[in-house]
Protein backbone atom coordinates (compact mmCIF):
# COMPACT_ATOMS: atom_id res chain seq x y z
CA UNK A 1 0.00 0.00 0.00
CA UNK A 2 1.51 3.35 -0.99
CA UNK A 3 2.07 5.90 1.73
CA UNK A 4 0.93 9.50 1.87
CA UNK A 5 4.50 10.78 1.58
CA UNK A 6 4.38 10.54 -2.23
CA UNK A 7 7.27 8.06 -2.49
CA UNK A 8 6.61 6.21 -5.76
CA UNK A 9 8.84 3.28 -4.76
CA UNK A 10 6.29 2.36 -2.07
CA UNK A 11 4.27 0.82 -4.94
CA UNK A 12 7.11 -1.56 -5.84
CA UNK A 13 6.30 -4.44 -3.46
CA UNK A 14 2.70 -4.52 -4.71
CA UNK A 15 3.88 -4.40 -8.34
CA UNK A 16 6.30 -7.30 -7.73
CA UNK A 17 3.64 -9.35 -5.97
CA UNK A 18 0.92 -8.75 -8.56
CA UNK A 19 3.06 -9.14 -11.68
CA UNK A 20 5.55 -11.78 -10.49
CA UNK A 21 8.75 -10.02 -11.49
CA UNK A 22 11.34 -8.02 -9.57
CA UNK A 23 11.15 -4.27 -10.03
CA UNK A 24 14.49 -4.35 -11.89
CA UNK A 25 12.74 -6.35 -14.64
CA UNK A 26 10.11 -3.60 -15.07
CA UNK A 27 12.68 -0.83 -14.96
CA UNK A 28 14.67 -2.61 -17.69
CA UNK A 29 11.51 -2.92 -19.84
CA UNK A 30 10.85 0.80 -19.51
CA UNK A 31 14.48 1.76 -20.18
CA UNK A 32 14.07 -0.04 -23.52
CA UNK A 33 11.19 2.38 -24.20
CA UNK A 34 12.88 5.52 -22.88
CA UNK A 35 12.43 7.36 -26.18
CA UNK A 36 8.68 6.73 -26.02
CA UNK A 37 6.40 9.34 -24.54
CA UNK A 38 4.71 8.96 -21.16
CA UNK A 39 1.29 7.84 -22.56
CA UNK A 40 2.97 5.19 -24.71
CA UNK A 41 4.92 3.81 -21.75
CA UNK A 42 1.76 3.70 -19.63
CA UNK A 43 -0.17 1.97 -22.42
CA UNK A 44 2.67 -0.57 -22.84
CA UNK A 45 2.44 -1.64 -19.20
CA UNK A 46 -1.35 -1.64 -19.11
CA UNK A 47 -1.95 -3.42 -22.42
CA UNK A 48 0.90 -5.95 -22.31
CA UNK A 49 1.10 -6.73 -18.61
CA UNK A 50 -2.25 -5.73 -17.10
CA UNK A 51 -0.89 -2.90 -14.94
CA UNK A 52 -3.35 -0.60 -13.23
CA UNK A 53 -3.04 3.12 -13.97
CA UNK A 54 -1.64 3.77 -10.47
CA UNK A 55 1.06 1.08 -10.73
CA UNK A 56 1.98 2.06 -14.29
CA UNK A 57 2.19 5.75 -13.37
CA UNK A 58 4.33 5.08 -10.29
CA UNK A 59 6.78 2.97 -12.26
CA UNK A 60 6.96 5.17 -15.37
CA UNK A 61 7.40 8.36 -13.37
CA UNK A 62 10.04 6.73 -11.15
CA UNK A 63 12.03 5.61 -14.21
CA UNK A 64 11.68 9.12 -15.65
CA UNK A 65 13.35 10.51 -12.52
CA UNK A 66 10.31 11.63 -10.53
CA UNK A 67 10.66 9.57 -7.37
CA UNK A 68 7.89 11.38 -5.50
CA UNK A 69 4.45 12.62 -6.43
CA UNK A 70 4.76 15.45 -3.90
CA UNK A 71 5.79 18.73 -5.47
CA UNK A 72 5.49 20.85 -2.34
CA UNK A 73 6.40 19.90 1.21
CA UNK A 74 4.22 22.60 2.76
CA UNK A 75 1.73 25.35 1.93
CA UNK A 76 4.52 27.89 2.52
CA UNK A 77 6.62 26.22 -0.19
CA UNK A 78 3.61 26.26 -2.51
CA UNK A 79 2.92 29.96 -1.90
CA UNK A 80 6.59 30.88 -2.40
CA UNK A 81 6.37 29.61 -5.98
CA UNK A 82 3.47 31.91 -6.88
CA UNK A 83 3.55 35.51 -7.95
CA UNK A 84 3.03 37.87 -5.01
CA UNK A 85 -0.49 38.96 -6.03
CA UNK A 86 -1.82 35.40 -6.33
CA UNK A 87 -0.18 34.22 -3.11
CA UNK A 88 -1.67 37.21 -1.27
CA UNK A 89 -5.15 36.41 -2.61
CA UNK A 90 -4.92 32.75 -1.66
CA UNK A 91 -3.69 33.53 1.85
CA UNK A 92 -6.54 36.05 2.26
CA UNK A 93 -9.08 33.40 1.20
CA UNK A 94 -7.78 30.96 3.79
CA UNK A 95 -7.65 33.72 6.44
CA UNK A 96 -11.29 34.63 5.74
CA UNK A 97 -12.24 31.06 6.57
CA UNK A 98 -10.00 30.49 9.58
CA UNK A 99 -10.94 33.76 11.29
CA UNK A 100 -14.54 32.49 11.62
CA UNK A 101 -13.97 28.73 11.78
CA UNK A 102 -11.40 27.60 14.32
CA UNK A 103 -9.61 24.26 14.37
CA UNK A 104 -8.96 24.01 10.63
CA UNK A 105 -5.55 22.87 9.42
CA UNK A 106 -3.86 24.20 6.28
CA UNK A 107 -2.35 21.21 4.46
CA UNK A 108 -1.18 20.11 1.03
CA UNK A 109 -3.29 17.50 -0.77
CA UNK A 110 -3.07 16.62 -4.45
CA UNK A 111 -0.29 19.24 -4.61
CA UNK A 112 -2.79 21.99 -3.74
CA UNK A 113 -3.35 23.92 -0.49
CA UNK A 114 -6.46 22.86 1.44
CA UNK A 115 -8.12 23.58 4.75
CA UNK A 116 -8.99 20.40 6.57
CA UNK A 117 -11.13 19.55 9.58
CA UNK A 118 -9.93 16.21 10.92
CA UNK A 119 -9.64 14.03 7.82
CA UNK A 120 -12.24 15.97 5.79
CA UNK A 121 -11.48 18.85 3.45
CA UNK A 122 -13.35 22.13 3.84
CA UNK A 123 -11.90 24.49 1.21
CA UNK A 124 -9.28 23.83 -1.45
CA UNK A 125 -7.66 26.21 -3.93
CA UNK A 126 -6.12 25.60 -7.31
CA UNK A 127 -4.32 28.20 -9.43
CA UNK A 128 -4.68 28.41 -13.19
CA UNK A 129 -3.17 30.95 -15.56
CA UNK A 130 -6.05 33.43 -15.23
CA UNK A 131 -7.99 32.44 -12.10
CA UNK A 132 -8.14 30.62 -8.79
CA UNK A 133 -10.60 27.75 -8.53
CA UNK A 134 -12.20 27.40 -5.11
CA UNK A 135 -13.52 23.98 -4.10
CA UNK A 136 -15.77 23.76 -1.02
CA UNK A 137 -15.87 19.95 -1.41
CA UNK A 138 -19.65 20.07 -1.43
CA UNK A 139 -22.16 20.52 -4.23
CA UNK A 140 -24.75 21.35 -1.56
CA UNK A 141 -22.58 24.17 -0.21
CA UNK A 142 -22.34 25.61 -3.72
CA UNK A 143 -26.08 25.20 -4.25
CA UNK A 144 -26.88 26.96 -0.96
CA UNK A 145 -24.78 29.94 -2.12
CA UNK A 146 -25.78 30.13 -5.79
CA UNK A 147 -27.21 33.65 -5.46
CA UNK A 148 -23.92 34.88 -3.96
CA UNK A 149 -21.99 33.03 -6.68
CA UNK A 150 -23.78 34.71 -9.62
CA UNK A 151 -20.85 37.03 -10.45
CA UNK A 152 -18.50 34.05 -10.84
CA UNK A 153 -18.02 31.15 -13.22
CA UNK A 154 -19.46 28.18 -11.35
CA UNK A 155 -18.55 24.64 -12.37
CA UNK A 156 -19.88 21.38 -10.98
CA UNK A 157 -17.59 21.36 -7.91
CA UNK A 158 -15.77 24.69 -7.99
CA UNK A 159 -16.08 28.36 -8.82
CA UNK A 160 -13.50 30.73 -10.26
CA UNK A 161 -12.23 34.05 -8.95
CA UNK A 162 -9.62 36.41 -10.39
CA UNK A 163 -6.00 36.06 -9.27
CA UNK A 164 -6.26 39.47 -7.57
CA UNK A 165 -9.74 38.88 -6.13
CA UNK A 166 -10.93 41.17 -3.35
CA UNK A 167 -11.96 38.33 -1.06
CA UNK A 168 -15.66 38.14 -0.26
CA UNK A 169 -15.26 36.93 3.32
CA UNK A 170 -19.03 36.51 3.76
CA UNK A 171 -19.23 34.16 0.78
CA UNK A 172 -16.16 32.13 1.71
CA UNK A 173 -17.29 31.83 5.33
CA UNK A 174 -20.76 30.74 4.22
CA UNK A 175 -19.31 28.00 2.02
CA UNK A 176 -17.05 26.81 4.83
CA UNK A 177 -19.92 26.87 7.33
CA UNK A 178 -22.07 24.69 5.04
CA UNK A 179 -19.23 22.23 4.46
CA UNK A 180 -18.35 22.02 8.15
CA UNK A 181 -22.01 21.35 8.98
CA UNK A 182 -21.94 18.44 6.50
CA UNK A 183 -18.78 17.05 8.06
CA UNK A 184 -20.21 17.25 11.56
CA UNK A 185 -23.65 15.88 10.70
CA UNK A 186 -24.23 12.22 11.49
CA UNK A 187 -23.97 10.13 8.39
CA UNK A 188 -26.92 7.84 8.11
Order of alpha helices (4+ residues) and beta strands (2+ residues): alpha-alpha-alpha-alpha-alpha-alpha-beta-beta-beta-beta-alpha-beta-beta-alpha
